């Protein structure tokens, strides 16, 4: 078992003060991401713990903000949206900048960003060709990956911290696709790829290997 509970998922640990509420506009990549999110919800890889009513799982796609020149800007599902079966534009937001050392992100959109946004930012910063990051929760996949000694962060590193961002970057390095388990974030698993489809295919492969 890890030292942190999966129920920590909804707790935002980063500095969220730089948040400007603005409308998110339609984009084909957001529509594609949302279709994948629907499938992950059906697979119970994104959802809500029924007793505690705490959401889990999130996903993002690299998408530049029209007014900000940052190649690592991305769209991500908002905090505490895991319980919603089907999201719309009001449930996604734009992370336009990040500062790992200050544990801070800048957000422009209708909702505050997911608590795991710094980890997503770390993956995008690791390679410019990575387009999509998916973070799901599954006890079977998570334990299966650790038992198989697949790529994973240390058990002592909690989610949503600069330490987690650094650990994730050390694993991703210059790769354009892959998978990893967050040993210090119970049930937490990440897949990433050069496209939304590729990131989901990696997630689906893990599901077939360890769940179905």
N, C-alpha and C positions, 0 to 999 in steps of 0.2 A: 504494500500500500504506500501511497505517497504521503507526504506530510501535510498536504493541503487538500481540502475537500472540493469536489466538483461543484458544490453549492456556493463557492466563492465567485462563480462565474460572473454574476451580475454586478459585482462591486467595481466601480471605476476607481483605479489607483493613480491614473495620470492627472496632470494639471489640465482641467477642462475649461479654464477661464476664457480662452480665446475661441469663443463660439459666436458666430453671427448667423442669425436665423434668415434663411433665404430659400426661395423656391428651387426645387430640383427639376430640371427639364428632362423630357423624354430623350432616350438615347437607345439605339439598338443593343448596345452591350449591357445596359441595365436590364432591358427586357430579357435578354438571354440569361443573365445572372439570376433573375427572378424565377425563370423557368427551372433552373437547376436547384434553386432554393426550395421550390415546391417539391421536387423529387426527394431532396434531403429530408424535408419535413415528413414526407410519407414514409421514409425509411427510418424515422425516429432518430436520425443523426443530428437534427436540429429540432428543438422543441422546448418543453418545460417539465421540470420535476413536479409531479402532480400534487404532492403533499405540501412542499415548501413554496410552490408557485414561483419558482425562480427559473428564468429562461436559460437556455444554453445553445451554443453554436452560432456561427456568423460566417459571412463570406464577403469577398470584395473583388473588385476588378480595377486594374490600373486605368485611370481616365483623367486626363488633364482638366483642371478647372480653367474655364475660358479667360478668366481675368488674372490668373496667377501662373507664372512661368516656373513650374516645378515638375520635372519629369517623373517624380515619385508620388505625385498626387493620385488618390484613388477614391472610388466610391465604395462604401461599406454599409452593411445593414446596421440599423441603429441599436442602441442599447435596449435591453429588455423587450425584444420583439420575438423571442423564441416561441412564445405561446400562440402566435398568430398564424393560422393555416396558410394564408396567402397575403403577401405583402404588396404594397403599392408604393408610388414615389414618395409618399409621406414617411415611409419607414426606412428610407435610405438617405445617406448623407455623404458629404465630400470632405475627406481629410486632405487639406491642401498643403500642410507642412507638419514637421515633427522635429523634436529635439530630444534625442535619447538621454543625454546627460542631465537635462532638466526635467525629464519624465513628463514631457508636455506635447500636445498636439494642437493644431489649429483646424477648426471645423467650420464649414460653411454649408448650411442645409437646414431642413425642417426639423431635424432631431439630433440629439447628441450621439456621437459615434460609439460603436461597440467598445466594451471594456478591454478587448484584445487588440485594439487598433495599433498599438506600438509594435506588437509582434508582426502584424501584417506589413507595417512600414519597414520592418527589418528585412523581411523577405524581398520586398520590392527593391530595396536599396542594394541587396546582394547581387542582383543581375537585372539589367535593363530589359531583357527579353521576357521576364516573368510577367504575365498579364493577370493571373487570377490566383487568389489564395482562399482556401476553404478550411475552416476550423470547425470540427464536429466533436461530439461527445459519444463515446461508446466504450463501455467497460470491457466488452469482448475484444474489440479491435485494439484498444489501448494495452490491455494485458498481453494479448497475443503478440503485439509488436515488441513489448519489453521482453517477453519470454524468448522471442526469436532474435533478440539483440539487434533489432532494426534501429535506424538512426533515432536518437532520443536525447533530450536535454537532461541535466542532472536532477535528481530528486530534491535537491536543496534549493532549487530555483523556482520561485512562485510565478504565476502568470501575471501579465500586465505590468511588468517591471522592466527597467533598463537592463537588468541582468538577464532576463529572459530574451530580450531583443538581441543582446550580444551573443547569447548561447545559440539562438536560432541562426544568426548570421554565420557563426562558426561552422554550423552544419551545412547550411545551404551553400556558402561560399560562392563559387562561380557556376553553380548548377542552374539549369533552366527549368527543371522539373524534379519532383521527388516527394517523399513522405517523411514525416517525423512524428514521434510521440513526445509529449511534454510530461516527463516522469514526475515532475513536481506539481503538475496540474492534473489531478486524477480524472481519467477518462478523456483528457484532451489530446486530440490528434489533428495534425495539419497536413494538407496536401497542396501542392502548388504546381503551376505549369505555364506553358507559353500561350495557352488559350483557356477559356472557361471549360471547354469540352475536355481538354487534356487533364486539368485539375480534377474534374468530376470523375473521369475515367479511373484515375488513380485511387480516388476515394471509393468508387464502386468496386474496384479490385480488392481493396482491403475488406470491404463489407462481405464480398463473396468468399474470401479466404477465412475470415474469422467469425462471421455471424451466420450467414445462410448456408 
